[in-house]
Amino acid sequence: MPVYEYQCDDHGVFEAIQPMAAFRDPCACPACGTESRRVMLTAPVRSSTDRSTIKAHGINERSADSPKKASTHGPGCSCCSGSKKKSRKTLHRPDGSKSFPSARPWMISH
């Protein structure tokens, strides 16, 4: 909850923690109990959090309900994932057998 400043005519300025819904409402002075009006004498407090943490929180907020859009290039795309796509061509032999030279050479095809 935010901290608001109020000014009592007899006792001066005091601070009180109030819900945001009550920002317009007066608050009772802690010394005498009279209803005091809200005043804005100081600037709002700025966050002292470093820029990278603020950026990370922003990314988390955006990704919480809208996941990142998938690439249209597919998995293994060299422009999106940074990896080169391996050739997975099947080698067909004259006897009808197949082999996959770029895959696992020890596997028997079926």
N, C-alpha and C positions, 0 to 999 in steps of 0.2 A: 504494500500500500504506500502511496506517496505521502510525503511530509509537506504540509501546508503551513503558511504563516498567517497569523491572526493578530489583530491589534486591539487591545483593551484600552479604553479611554483613561482608566486610572492606573493600570500597571504596565502598559507598554506592549511591546511585541512579544509573542510567544509562538512556539511551533507545536503542531499536533499532527499525529498520524490519522488520516481519515480515508475511508474508501473513495475511490474515484467517483462513484455515483453521488457523493455528498460534497463535491467541490464547491458548490454554490451556497451551501448551508452555513450559517454562523456556528461558532464553536464556543463552548463555555470557557471562560478564563479559569485557569487552574488556581489562581489566588483568591478571586472573589466570586466566581461562578456566573458573572454577567455574560450575556451573549455578545460575542465579539465578531466583527466582520473580518472577512479574509482580505489580506493585502499581499501584494507581490513586491517585496523590497529587495530581494536578491535574485540573481540570474539562476536559471535551472542548473543543476549539477551535471557536469559532463562526465561521461564514462571515462575511466582511466585504463580501459582494456586496450591492449595493443591491436593494431590493424589486422593482423593475420587471424586472431581469434574472432574478431567481429566478422571477417569475411567467411570463416569456417561456419559460424553460427548461421549466417545468411544462406550459405549453400545447403546446410542441413534443413533449414526451414523450407526452402524451395523444393528440395527433393523429398520431403516428408509425404506429400500427397500427389506429386507429379513426377514419376520416374523419368530418367533421362531418355530422350528419344533414341531408338535404336538406329544404327547406321544402315543405309540402304545398300551398302557394298557387300555385306555379309562377313562371316568370320574369316580371319586370316588376311584381310585386305591390307596391303602394305601401306596405304595412305592413312588408314584409321588406327591400326594396331601397332604399326611400326615394325612388323615382322614380314619377311618375304614369304609368299605362298609357295609351298613346295609342289613340284609336279607330281601328280598322282596318276599318271597314265598307266594303263594296263598294257602289258606286252603280250600279244597273242602269238603263239608259235604255230607252225604248220601242222603239228600233230593235234592241235585243239587245246593244248594246255595253256594256262595263263600264268603270268607272274607279275609281280608288282615291284619293279626295280627300286623305286624310291621309298617303299614301305619297309616292312620287316622281311628280310630275305629268308629267314629261317621258317617262315610260316608256309604251310601247304594250302593252296587255294582249293576250292571245291565248287 
